């Protein structure tokens, strides 16, 4: 009984491994064909265009001026600064 269980476990594992290898081979061959197609286009003189979602023409706007309402931006009297040091 144990021999039958080990044999069936080995068989199921080998089938899963073969399915995984076949899937990886199919994905790799598709990626290779895609790369060869892009290389043929580059050799023909075409320039690839990036999707609009991947382009960023400018960096995002950042405020450069300090907001006077922030606590660290408030002015303090000179006496309190000297007392703190």
TIMARRO-501516 format. One line per 8 residues: number of its first residue (from 1); for each residue x, y, z of N, C-alpha, C, CB. Coordinates in pm, 1 decimal, decimal comma, padded with zeros to 6 digits. Glycine has a CB too. Layout:
N
NUM	X/Y/Z/X/Y/Z/X/Y/Z/X/Y/Z | ...
END
This chain:
85
1	00082,2/-00119,3/00000,0/00000,0/00000,0/00000,0/00086,6/00125,7/00000,0/-00093,5/-00000,2/00120,4 | 00193,2/00121,0/00080,1/00282,1/00237,1/00084,7/00353,5/00254,7/-00049,3/00385,1/00222,3/00199,0 | 00391,5/00144,8/-00111,6/00459,0/00153,3/-00242,0/00367,2/00214,4/-00347,1/00505,7/00014,0/-00287,8 | 00239,8/00179,1/-00344,6/00143,5/00236,8/-00438,3/00125,3/00386,3/-00413,4/00008,7/00164,8/-00427,3 | 00120,6/00425,3/-00286,8/00106,3/00567,2/-00252,0/00229,1/00646,5/-00297,0/00085,0/00583,8/-00099,9 | 00347,9/00594,6/-00272,9/00471,3/00664,6/-00313,2/00480,0/00673,4/-00464,7/00596,3/00592,7/-00257,0 | 00441,6/00567,6/-00534,8/00443,8/00568,7/-00681,3/00345,2/00670,7/-00736,5/00411,6/00429,3/-00736,7 | 00225,3/00674,9/-00680,8/00126,2/00772,2/-00729,1/00168,4/00915,4/-00695,4/-00012,3/00742,5/-00668,0
9	00228,9/00935,3/-00579,4/00279,4/01067,8/-00543,8/00389,8/01111,7/-00638,6/00330,8/01068,6/-00400,1 | 00479,0/01019,8/-00671,2/00586,9/01049,8/-00766,5/00528,8/01082,3/-00903,3/00685,5/00931,0/-00777,2 | 00427,6/01008,7/-00946,3/00364,7/01031,9/-01076,5/00297,3/01169,3/-01080,6/00261,7/00921,1/-01106,9 | 00222,9/01203,4/-00977,5/00153,5/01332,9/-00973,1/00254,9/01447,2/-00971,0/00060,7/01341,1/-00849,0 | 00362,1/01429,7/-00896,3/00466,1/01532,8/-00890,1/00533,2/01550,5/-01025,3/00570,8/01497,5/-00783,9 | 00561,1/01440,8/-01094,1/00627,0/01452,1/-01224,7/00534,3/01516,4/-01327,9/00672,5/01313,7/-01273,8 | 00405,2/01488,8/-01320,7/00310,6/01553,1/-01411,9/00305,0/01704,0/-01384,4/00169,3/01490,0/-01397,4 | 00305,2/01743,5/-01257,9/00303,0/01886,3/-01223,2/00430,3/01955,5/-01271,7/00287,2/01904,9/-01070,5
17	00543,2/01888,5/-01258,2/00669,4/01947,4/-01304,3/00669,6/01960,8/-01455,6/00789,4/01862,3/-01258,5 | 00621,2/01860,0/-01526,5/00615,4/01868,1/-01672,6/00521,3/01978,8/-01719,0/00571,0/01734,2/-01731,3 | 00409,2/01997,2/-01652,6/00317,6/02107,1/-01687,2/00382,3/02242,6/-01662,9/00187,6/02096,3/-01606,1 | 00454,3/02254,1/-01553,3/00522,5/02379,4/-01522,4/00631,7/02409,3/-01624,7/00582,4/02374,2/-01381,6 | 00708,0/02306,9/-01663,8/00812,4/02326,4/-01764,9/00752,9/02362,8/-01900,5/00897,7/02200,2/-01777,8 | 00641,6/02300,6/-01936,5/00576,1/02333,4/-02063,8/00524,5/02477,1/-02062,5/00459,9/02235,6/-02091,8 | 00467,1/02519,7/-01951,6/00419,0/02657,6/-01940,0/00534,4/02757,3/-01950,1/00344,2/02677,0/-01807,3 | 00643,5/02728,6/-01883,3/00760,3/02817,9/-01889,9/00816,4/02823,3/-02031,3/00869,7/02771,7/-01791,6
25	00818,9/02708,6/-02099,8/00870,1/02705,8/-02235,6/00781,5/02787,0/-02329,1/00881,4/02562,4/-02284,9 | 00649,9/02776,5/-02313,7/00558,6/02853,0/-02398,4/00571,2/03002,9/-02373,8/00414,9/02808,6/-02374,4 | 00583,2/03041,5/-02248,0/00601,2/03184,4/-02218,0/00733,4/03236,9/-02271,4/00593,5/03208,5/-02067,5 | 00839,0/03158,6/-02257,0/00970,3/03201,7/-02304,8/00973,6/03211,2/-02456,6/01078,7/03105,8/-02256,2 | 00910,4/03117,1/-02525,0/00910,6/03123,9/-02671,3/00829,6/03244,3/-02719,6/00853,7/02993,7/-02731,7 | 00721,0/03277,9/-02651,1/00645,1/03397,1/-02687,2/00724,6/03525,1/-02664,7/00516,5/03402,5/-02608,1 | 00796,9/03530,0/-02554,1/00880,7/03647,3/-02526,4/00993,9/03658,2/-02627,8/00938,3/03640,2/-02383,7 | 01051,5/03544,2/-02666,5/01159,5/03545,1/-02765,1/01108,8/03593,5/-02900,1/01221,2/03405,5/-02778,8
33	00990,5/03544,9/-02941,8/00933,6/03591,7/-03068,3/00904,9/03741,2/-03064,9/00805,7/03515,3/-03100,3 | 00858,3/03791,3/-02950,2/00831,8/03934,4/-02936,8/00960,3/04015,5/-02948,0/00762,9/03963,5/-02803,4 | 01067,6/03967,2/-02884,2/01196,0/04036,8/-02893,4/01250,9/04034,6/-03035,5/01297,0/03974,1/-02798,0 | 01236,0/03924,3/-03104,3/01283,7/03915,9/-03243,0/01204,0/04008,7/-03333,8/01274,4/03771,3/-03294,6 | 01072,9/04021,5/-03308,5/00990,9/04113,3/-03387,5/01034,5/04257,5/-03362,8/00841,2/04095,6/-03353,7 | 01060,1/04292,8/-03236,4/01107,5/04428,5/-03205,9/01244,4/04453,4/-03267,4/01113,5/04450,8/-03053,9 | 01331,6/04353,0/-03265,6/01464,0/04369,9/-03326,2/01452,6/04390,1/-03476,9/01553,0/04248,4/-03295,8 | 01360,7/04319,1/-03540,8/01339,8/04337,6/-03684,6/01288,8/04478,0/-03714,2/01241,1/04233,0/-03738,8
41	01201,1/04529,2/-03629,7/01153,4/04666,6/-03649,5/01264,7/04768,1/-03629,7/01038,6/04697,2/-03554,0 | 01350,3/04744,5/-03528,8/01462,4/04835,5/-03507,1/01559,8/04831,2/-03624,6/01535,2/04800,6/-03376,7 | 01584,5/04712,3/-03678,0/01673,1/04700,1/-03793,1/01615,1/04768,3/-03916,1/01700,4/04553,9/-03823,1 | 01482,8/04772,9/-03926,6/01417,7/04837,2/-04040,4/01414,1/04989,1/-04026,0/01276,6/04783,7/-04056,5 | 01450,4/05040,3/-03907,7/01456,7/05184,7/-03889,4/01342,6/05244,0/-03809,6/01461,1/05249,6/-04020,5 | 01254,1/05162,4/-03760,2/01144,1/05213,3/-03679,3/01191,5/05236,7/-03536,6/01024,6/05115,7/-03681,4 | 01136,8/05339,6/-03473,0/01171,9/05372,4/-03335,7/01052,9/05334,1/-03247,1/01208,5/05525,0/-03320,5 | 01077,6/05257,0/-03141,2/00964,6/05218,8/-03055,2/00909,6/05338,5/-02979,4/01007,0/05110,1/-02956,3
49	00778,9/05341,4/-02962,1/00713,7/05448,6/-02889,2/00666,8/05394,5/-02754,9/00595,2/05507,6/-02970,2 | 00695,1/05468,6/-02650,3/00657,4/05428,3/-02515,6/00511,1/05463,0/-02493,4/00747,4/05496,6/-02409,1 | 00442,3/05379,1/-02417,7/00303,4/05408,8/-02383,3/00295,1/05540,1/-02307,5/00242,3/05295,0/-02300,1 | 00184,0/05610,4/-02322,8/00167,3/05740,6/-02257,7/00169,6/05728,5/-02106,2/00037,1/05805,5/-02302,1 | 00127,9/05616,0/-02051,7/00127,9/05600,1/-01906,2/00269,2/05587,5/-01850,5/00046,0/05478,1/-01866,9 | 00366,6/05551,9/-01934,1/00503,6/05536,2/-01887,8/00586,7/05663,0/-01904,0/00569,3/05423,2/-01961,6 | 00534,8/05760,7/-01977,0/00607,9/05884,9/-01999,5/00579,6/05984,5/-01889,4/00572,0/05944,7/-02134,8 | 00680,9/06057,4/-01850,3/00663,4/06168,0/-01757,0/00749,7/06281,9/-01809,0/00702,2/06127,6/-01608,6
57	00683,8/06384,0/-01862,6/00756,7/06491,9/-01925,4/00816,8/06587,5/-01824,3/00667,0/06566,4/-02018,5 | 00748,9/06610,9/-01716,0/00798,0/06703,1/-01613,0/00788,6/06636,0/-01477,5/00718,0/06836,3/-01613,5 | 00872,0/06682,9/-01388,3/00860,1/06635,9/-01251,2/00738,2/06702,8/-01188,7/00989,8/06666,3/-01169,1 | 00683,6/06641,8/-01088,1/00564,0/06698,3/-01028,3/00596,4/06827,4/-00953,0/00498,8/06596,8/-00934,4 | 00497,0/06914,2/-00944,3/00514,2/07044,9/-00883,2/00535,5/07030,7/-00732,6/00392,8/07134,3/-00912,3 | 00635,5/07098,5/-00683,7/00661,2/07100,4/-00539,2/00665,2/07244,8/-00492,2/00794,6/07026,9/-00504,2 | 00609,6/07266,4/-00376,7/00611,9/07402,2/-00322,6/00750,2/07431,9/-00268,9/00505,5/07420,3/-00211,8 | 00802,4/07545,9/-00306,4/00934,9/07583,0/-00260,1/00929,6/07683,7/-00146,1/01015,5/07639,2/-00374,4
65	00818,6/07754,2/-00134,9/00808,9/07853,3/-00027,8/00753,3/07787,4/00097,6/00719,9/07972,9/-00070,6 | 00801,8/07830,5/00210,7/00757,9/07775,5/00337,7/00622,9/07835,3/00374,9/00862,2/07802,2/00448,2 | 00533,2/07751,6/00418,7/00402,2/07797,8/00462,3/00418,2/07862,7/00600,9/00298,2/07679,0/00466,0 | 00378,5/07987,8/00617,5/00398,7/08053,6/00747,5/00310,3/07997,0/00859,1/00372,3/08201,6/00733,7 | 00211,4/07917,5/00827,2/00124,1/07861,0/00929,8/00182,1/07734,8/00992,2/-00011,7/07830,8/00871,1 | 00290,1/07684,5/00937,8/00351,5/07565,4/00996,5/00423,5/07603,5/01124,7/00449,4/07498,4/00897,0 | 00422,5/07515,7/01222,7/00481,6/07552,0/01352,1/00631,5/07576,8/01345,6/00454,3/07444,0/01452,2 | 00703,0/07504,8/01260,2/00847,6/07525,7/01255,4/00885,9/07648,6/01174,9/00915,3/07404,4/01197,3
73	00788,6/07708,8/01103,9/00818,7/07826,2/01024,7/00784,7/07955,3/01097,3/00745,0/07820,0/00894,4 | 00724,5/07946,2/01215,5/00687,6/08068,5/01288,2/00812,0/08136,0/01343,8/00588,4/08036,9/01402,7 | 00805,6/08265,3/01342,2/00918,8/08341,5/01395,3/00912,1/08345,9/01546,2/00921,1/08484,0/01338,0 | 01027,6/08336,8/01605,0/01034,0/08344,6/01750,0/01117,5/08466,3/01788,5/01093,5/08214,2/01810,7 | 01091,5/08515,5/01903,5/01166,7/08632,3/01950,8/01311,8/08590,0/01975,4/01102,4/08692,1/02081,7 | 01402,8/08684,7/01961,4/01545,8/08655,0/01976,7/01575,7/08607,8/02118,9/01631,2/08779,4/01942,6 | 01506,2/08662,2/02217,2/01529,7/08621,5/02355,4/01497,7/08474,5/02379,3/01447,7/08706,9/02448,6 | 01391,9/08424,4/02318,7/01357,3/08284,1/02339,9/01453,5/08193,1/02266,8/01214,6/08256,6/02294,5
81	01509,8/08239,1/02154,2/01609,0/08157,6/02085,1/01736,2/08148,3/02167,4/01639,3/08215,1/01946,3 | 01778,5/08261,7/02224,5/01900,4/08261,5/02307,1/01879,3/08179,0/02433,9/01941,5/08406,3/02344,2 | 01759,0/08184,3/02487,6/01732,4/08107,6/02609,0/01732,4/07958,7/02579,6/01598,8/08149,1/02670,7 | 01691,5/07919,9/02460,3/01686,7/07778,8/02423,4/01826,7/07722,3/02400,6/01601,6/07759,9/02298,2 | 01920,6/07808,6/02362,7/02057,6/07762,1/02336,1/02132,3/07762,0/02463,4/02129,5/07848,9/02232,2
END
